[in-house]
């Protein structure tokens, strides 16, 4: 079966600053406390009493499934014949590679 989850992010910054941090919603929807803690981890200080501003909002939907059912196609009985061979670069280096019409 398929499962869909939603992630909510706020791009937050202290009022009067240019540096924002993208914060994922936590269980309590307490973006401000999470922002202040992350800001202190990244920059070494907080700005107490300064308003926290929301610059933008991002929502991400994630769909998960059990996989795609692969259908086996019948062989048509003929082998394709290349019309040319050109060098192509792969992980192992240049390889002669057939091309088909």
Order of alpha helices (4+ residues) and beta strands (2+ residues): beta-beta-alpha-beta-beta-beta
